[in-house]
């Protein structure tokens, strides 16, 4: 595009609003010479303007205090203690599990004995009501040296 074909825009100029000066109290002014003269920096903007000002040092954070180093011996002792506690806890749980399993098996054996004993009692003492069984009457019997005497 040629400059002749560029539409013209109206330009508005804004005047800055003056800032009222602060109230000054009469206090003695003591001139103090700065420790060093700050350097003046100039920057050329892309449109050709030059901006000049004082360079401001970046705020530096305070140095972080280093943590004290942990010795390998202390770390090994701590890890060994944690491992020892884990093994002790595991053995305690294993012992409790074995005791519970033993009690459970004992109860199963007692239950089997009660059921089997009840079945035997029903077989021996039960009345069948028919003549299929044999009835033996023992009135007086003595047992001597594995011999039966009637």
C-alpha positions as CSV (number, residue, x, y, z in Angstrom):
1,X,0.0,0.0,0.0
2,X,1.1,3.4,-0.8
3,X,1.1,6.1,1.9
4,X,-1.5,8.0,-0.2
5,X,-4.0,5.2,0.4
6,X,-3.6,4.9,4.2
7,X,-6.6,6.3,6.0
8,X,-5.8,9.2,8.3
9,X,-6.7,8.9,12.0
10,X,-7.3,11.7,14.3
11,X,-4.7,11.9,17.1
12,X,-5.7,12.9,20.6
13,X,-3.2,14.4,22.8
14,X,-3.6,13.9,26.5
15,X,-1.9,16.3,28.9
16,X,-0.6,14.8,32.2
17,X,-2.4,15.9,35.3
18,X,0.0,17.6,37.7
19,X,0.6,15.9,41.0
20,X,0.3,18.3,43.9
21,X,3.5,18.7,45.8
22,X,3.6,17.1,49.3
23,X,3.3,19.2,52.4
24,X,6.8,20.1,53.5
25,X,7.5,20.6,57.1
26,X,10.4,22.8,58.1
27,X,13.1,20.3,59.1
28,X,16.8,20.7,58.9
29,X,18.1,19.3,55.6
30,X,21.4,17.5,56.0
31,X,23.2,16.8,52.8
32,X,24.4,13.3,52.6
33,X,26.8,12.1,49.9
34,X,25.9,8.7,48.5
35,X,28.4,5.9,49.0
36,X,28.6,5.5,45.2
37,X,27.2,7.2,42.3
38,X,24.6,5.0,40.5
39,X,25.2,4.3,36.9
40,X,22.9,5.8,34.3
41,X,21.6,3.4,31.7
42,X,20.1,4.3,28.3
43,X,17.9,2.0,26.3
44,X,17.0,2.5,22.7
45,X,13.4,1.4,22.0
46,X,12.4,-0.3,18.7
47,X,10.7,2.9,17.5
48,X,13.9,5.0,18.0
49,X,13.1,6.6,21.3
50,X,15.8,6.6,24.0
51,X,14.9,6.0,27.6
52,X,17.5,7.0,30.2
53,X,17.4,6.1,33.9
54,X,19.2,4.6,36.8
55,X,19.9,0.9,36.9
56,X,18.3,-0.8,39.9
57,X,20.1,-3.8,41.3
58,X,17.9,-6.9,41.6
59,X,16.9,-7.8,45.1
60,X,19.0,-10.8,46.1
61,X,17.5,-13.3,48.4
62,X,19.3,-14.1,51.6
63,X,21.5,-17.2,51.2
64,X,19.9,-20.4,52.4
65,X,21.7,-22.0,55.3
66,X,22.9,-25.4,54.3
67,X,21.4,-28.4,56.1
68,X,23.9,-30.3,58.2
69,X,24.9,-33.5,56.5
70,X,23.6,-36.7,57.9
71,X,26.3,-39.3,58.4
72,X,26.0,-42.7,56.8
73,X,26.3,-44.4,60.1
74,X,23.3,-42.6,61.5
75,X,21.3,-43.3,58.4
76,X,22.3,-47.0,58.5
77,X,21.4,-47.2,62.2
78,X,18.0,-45.6,61.6
79,X,17.3,-48.0,58.7
80,X,18.4,-51.0,60.7
81,X,16.1,-50.0,63.6
82,X,13.2,-49.6,61.2
83,X,14.0,-53.0,59.7
84,X,14.3,-54.6,63.1
85,X,10.9,-53.3,64.2
86,X,9.4,-54.5,61.0
87,X,10.8,-58.0,61.5
88,X,9.6,-58.0,65.2
89,X,6.1,-56.9,64.1
90,X,6.0,-59.6,61.4
91,X,7.1,-62.3,63.9
92,X,4.4,-61.2,66.4
93,X,1.8,-61.4,63.7
94,X,3.0,-64.8,62.6
95,X,3.0,-66.1,66.1
96,X,-0.6,-64.8,66.6
97,X,-1.6,-66.4,63.3
98,X,-0.1,-69.8,64.3
99,X,-1.8,-69.6,67.7
100,X,-5.2,-68.8,66.1
101,X,-4.8,-71.6,63.5
102,X,-3.9,-74.1,66.3
103,X,-7.0,-73.1,68.3
104,X,-9.1,-73.4,65.2
105,X,-7.8,-76.9,64.3
106,X,-8.3,-78.0,67.9
107,X,-11.9,-76.8,67.8
108,X,-12.4,-78.7,64.5
109,X,-11.1,-81.9,66.1
110,X,-13.4,-81.5,69.1
111,X,-16.4,-80.8,66.8
112,X,-15.5,-83.9,64.8
113,X,-15.3,-86.0,68.0
114,X,-18.6,-84.7,69.2
115,X,-20.3,-85.4,65.9
116,X,-18.7,-88.9,65.5
117,X,-19.5,-89.7,69.2
118,X,-23.1,-88.7,68.7
119,X,-23.3,-90.9,65.6
120,X,-21.9,-93.8,67.5
121,X,-24.3,-93.2,70.4
122,X,-27.2,-93.1,68.0
123,X,-26.0,-96.4,66.4
124,X,-25.5,-98.2,69.7
125,X,-28.5,-96.8,71.7
126,X,-30.9,-96.3,68.9
127,X,-33.9,-98.5,68.7
128,X,-34.6,-99.7,65.2
129,X,-38.1,-101.1,66.0
130,X,-37.6,-104.2,63.8
131,X,-36.1,-107.7,64.3
132,X,-33.1,-107.1,62.2
133,X,-30.8,-106.4,65.2
134,X,-29.4,-108.8,67.8
135,X,-30.3,-108.2,71.4
136,X,-27.8,-109.4,74.1
137,X,-28.8,-109.4,77.7
138,X,-25.9,-109.4,80.2
139,X,-26.9,-109.9,83.8
140,X,-23.7,-110.8,85.6
141,X,-20.4,-110.6,83.9
142,X,-16.8,-110.4,85.2
143,X,-13.7,-109.6,83.3
144,X,-10.5,-111.3,84.4
145,X,-7.3,-111.2,82.4
146,X,-8.9,-110.5,79.1
147,X,-11.3,-113.5,79.5
148,X,-15.0,-113.2,79.7
149,X,-16.7,-115.4,82.3
150,X,-20.4,-115.5,82.4
